[in-house]
Amino acid sequence: MFDNQGDEYTAEGVDTAALPGTLDLGTVGGSLAGLYGDTIAVDTVTAGDLHLHVGSEFGGWFGDGARVTLRVAAIYRRGLGFANLTLPAAILRPHTATGLDSLVLVADSPGSDRASVSVALTRAIHGLDPAAKVATPAGYQAAVNAQIARRDRRHHSPRHDRNHPADHERTPKPAH
């Protein structure tokens, strides 16, 4: 999604009824229970950058160019590795290339056979979209943690140091 300034933000569509049992975004303002209709939840970094708070309006565009104005229902702290913006899947889905889910988080019942559940879900979903993934909340969180660790290593490498000489190299200007 893009904001009114043209900056791009990652967005995830969620089944708001199933969200509490599958993913804890660490809500710090508002409530994910208020995430329905033309609403959006925003991670703390993005909320700070865009000066958003619960009740604010986020105006922007979906990737397909459709204009949208959404009311901020919640602010969450666990956006890294998930998304800057979270909105009801029904709002986001029509603006995606396939209209299909690319990730399903599974919360199984105590005592259930996780391997069997995962295999059955994977078969069902891959029939619709071979690129779709199935993960338990713990599996998804482990993947998110690994992604954050990789990002942190890249950010703290000498190449990304503002004082690294390579970051200050000048590009020669063409002769007139």
N, C-alpha and C positions, 0 to 999 in steps of 0.2 A: 504494500500500500504506500501511497505517497501523501505527504501532508500538503498544506496550501503553499508551502515554500518550494515544493518539488523534491524534498528529501524523501528517500525511500526507507521504509520500515518493514521488518518481517511481521507477518500476521498469521495467526493460527485460528482456525474455526474449531469450536468445541461443542459437544453435546452438553449443554449446561446442566441438564438433569443428572448426567453421569459424572460430571467433573469432580464433585467432592469425594467420590469413591475411587477415583483413579489418579488424580494429580493434585498436589498441594502447591499452589503458586505462591504461598506466603502473603496473603492479602494484608495490606497495611492501611487501607482506606476503603470505605464503601463495603460492598459485599458482592461476591460472585453470584449470589442468589438473584441479584438485580440485573444480571447479564441476560437480557432477552430483548427481542425486537431490535430497534435501532440503537443499541448500546454497544459499548466497548470497554474492555479492561486494558489498562496500560501499565507497563513496567515502570518502576520508580525512576530509572535513568531517563527514559523517554518523557515521562510526566514532568520531570525537572527541566529537561531541555526545551519542551514545548509549553512550559508554564501551565500545565493542566492539573486540575484537581477534580474530585468527585463532583459531578454536576456540570462540569465544563463541556463544551462542544468541541469535538475533533472533526475538522473538515479536511477532506482530501479526496483521493481517487483510488479506485481499485486498479489492479494491473491491466484490466481491459479498458480502462479509460472512463468508466462510469463514476460520476461524482457522487459523494456520500457525505452526510453530516451525521455523526453519531455522538450520543451523550455518554460521558465517562461514568460508568457504574461502579468501578473498582480500580484500585491501584495495587500492584503486587510487586514483591521484591525479587522473585525468582524468574526473571525474564531471560537471563543468560542461558543459552542453549535451548530455549523454548521459543519465545517470540517477544518482540517489543509490544505487539498489540494482540489482544485475544478478543474474539467476537463470536457470537453464535454462528455455528456452522451453516445454518440456513441463510444467513445474511451473506457469508463469504462464498459459499459453494457455487452460486450462479456466476461468479466472476472469475472462476478458475478454469484452466484449460480443459480438465476432464470432468469436473463436477463430482469427483470421487474423493474419498478420504485416502490420505497417503500414510496415515499412522493411526493405529487403534491401540489404546491402552486398555489392558485387561485387568480387572480386579476379580480374582476367583474366590470361591467360597473356601473356608477352612476345610482341609481334608481332601480337596479336589485334586485330581491328577493334572498338575500344571502342564506336563508334557503333552498329554492327550488334548487338553483344551487348546494349547498353542498350535498343535498340528491341525486340528479341525478348523480353527480360525484362519490359519495361514492358507489352507486349501480353499476355503470359502472366499477369502478376500483376493487371493491370487487369480481366481477365476474372473474377477472383475477388473483387477489392475495388477499385473505382474510385479510392478515396482512397489506395491504397498507392503508395509511391514507390520508385524504384530509384536508387541512387547508388554511385559508385565510392568507395573509401576517401578519395581526395583530394577528391572532390566533397562527401562527407559532412563531412570535416574543415573544408572551407571554409565550409560552412553552420553548423557548430558555432562556428567562430571568429567569424563574423558575428553569431551569436546572443549570444555572450559579449561582443563589443564593444558591441552594443546594450544589454545588461544593465549593463555597466560605465558607459556614458554616462548611463543612467537613474539608476544609483546615485550617480554623482558630480555630478549636476545639483543646482543650488541647492535645488530642491524636496525632495530627499532628504537635505539637510543637517540634522542633528539641531539645529543652532543657527538654522535658518531660522525666522523668526517665524511663518510659516503652520503649522509643525509644532507650535506651542505655543498655537494658538488654543483658546479654551475654548468649549464648547458650553453655551449658557444652560440653566440648570435650570428646569424648569417651576415655576410659582408654585403654592403649596398653597392 
